[in-house]
Amino acid sequence: MMTKELFLKNFSTEIDKLYKEIDKYHADLVECKLILENKQIELDKINKELKIQKEHNKFLTELINDKGDQINYNITEIYRFFRNGSVIQLEQALRLLAHNPNLNKINEVTISSVLELINEILETGKGFVTDECYFLSLKIINSFYNSNVKSQVEEFFRYKHSSFEGNIYERFSLKLSLELFKSYILFGKKNELVDIYSDSITDFEYFNLDEIDREIFAKLLWYGVFVENEIDFIERFEFISEYLNEHKSEFQLYQLTRNILNNKESFLSNKIRVQNLIKEITVLDPIEKEIIFSFLIDKLSSQTQINQFEINTNLICKTPQYHSVYFLENINLNDGYREKEILLAIYHKPDRNARKEFFKTNVFIKNGDSKAYVNRGQVQKIKKLRMGGWAIIEEYPLSKLINRKQVNIMNSNLKNKNVSASSFKWPTTDVKLDPVVEQNSSNEFLNTTSELAKLGYKITGLNREKRWYILQNAVPKLGLKRVANIIAYNVRLRKKQKNGLIKNSYSIGEWEFDLDRLKKKYYKNDFVWPRLN
């Protein structure tokens, strides 16, 4: 039987347990109350932000107000977004402006303010400005192509494009680059488009290749056709060229085009098919289609006329074909040489077994000698054939001369002269190349730039210390000579661009800083240090 004392003790213990549980429940209740209060604060904050956003959206909508066939732009407020670094508001304002259906009704007074704003956004390159802001700014410029202010926009782009091209290019965004390509094609800057397309192929490892889908590939392909450089694009990116075999209009037309240009099919018998395929293509907008495919039709028509002319000429004159010619510096007519027109093979790759086309050129021949000879002036004429490809000129002083916009010269018999790492001449970043560097490194390092990029080296997105860490690992793997020449080659490439020193000033400065750092760390005074002007 439980005693009174034991009962009271057990009762007291149970009471203590109840008090502890009550304290625990009270603590939980206080905690829940605090959580609810915090959630209410967050909810109030969200409601406040939504209210502000709603009012802001209403304000942005009112920025563009249709008034009697004219559009009134509150440029002052958009300027405020830009100068305050309000990137979200800036993007929204630019997006509304870019997609407004009445944009082509802008008057000549307002267009000056719009262009001034866009120029400041594109040219200053402020850190907060996003790729989307650049893209929308270019889209606005391009939208004026069919407006009554086209001439003003054309003049603006003609004189201003070089000041912001570098900012756009070094974003390494395919979407942004394609909009810039479109600007060039609309406003008649084909030479600049040729240069930047070639640069984009060279620097493609810096772009996000995950962006490439069927549509982007098709656009890059047809812009390549327009600048006559799509072969380089396809050969460099064979892993995505599988698109070419798809039964899509844009790729079927390209395959047909190549067959016509290679004389495998006739343009006259395929003219209607070409026109129908062009109509079916949707990856390019109507203006791009008109410009690019007008060029294509002219090229195919010209090829047909050339082929017919060559057939008739060959029937009469039997023009001889040569797969290669020989270089001779001094050709003396008194030694029995005479000038003759021949058909010279231009190969699609630096390989005798590659596809080839024949083009007329003048050479020197000699009775009893089966070879054809060219002097330096004739080599220059061959190089100026702006169709790309490779011409074999035996015994030419340079083993290979590479220029993507012209015919490349290849000498299959000339042996490469290897220069040891301890005696190589340090690469110059001067655009006036010294002949030793030109001969020994231009071709080699054009093809190996990606080796350094594969190790993570790039200017965009990396500070100097991160780049230096990569370079210190690269030197033992690739060698000082290779690393230095890759960097110097990139500098020379940018300097050669129109206004390259201005639009690429940041990249050039960083590359030359890295090159100077390599000199201080690894240079042993065993070769001539390059000029850095």
Secondary structure, DSSP 8 states (H G I E B T S, - for coil): ---HHHHHHHHHHHHHHHHHHHHHHHHHHHHHHHHHHHHHHHHHHHHHHHHHHHHHHHHHHHHEEEETTEEEE-HHHHHHHHHTT-HHHHHHHHHHHHT-TTGGG--HHHHHHHHHHHHHHHHH--TT--HHHHHHHHHHHHHGGGSTTHHHHHHHHHHHHHHHHHHHHTT--HHHHHHHHHHHHHTT-HHHHHHHHHHHHHTGGGS-GGG--HHHHHHHHHHHHHTT-HHHHHHHTTTTGGGGGS--HHHHHHHHHHHHHTTSS-HHHHHHHHHHHHHH--SS-HHHHHHHHHHHHHHHHHHHHHHHHHHHHHHHH---EES-EEE-S---GGGTEEEEEEEEEEESSSSTTS-EEEEEEEEEEETTEEEEEE-HHHHHHHHT-TT--EEEEET-SSSEE--TTS-EEE-SS-------TTT------SSS--HHHHHHHHHHHHTTHHHHHHTT--STT--HHHHHHHHHHHHHHH-HHHHHHHHHHHHHHHHHSTTHHHHTHHHHHHHHHHHHHHHHHH--S-S------
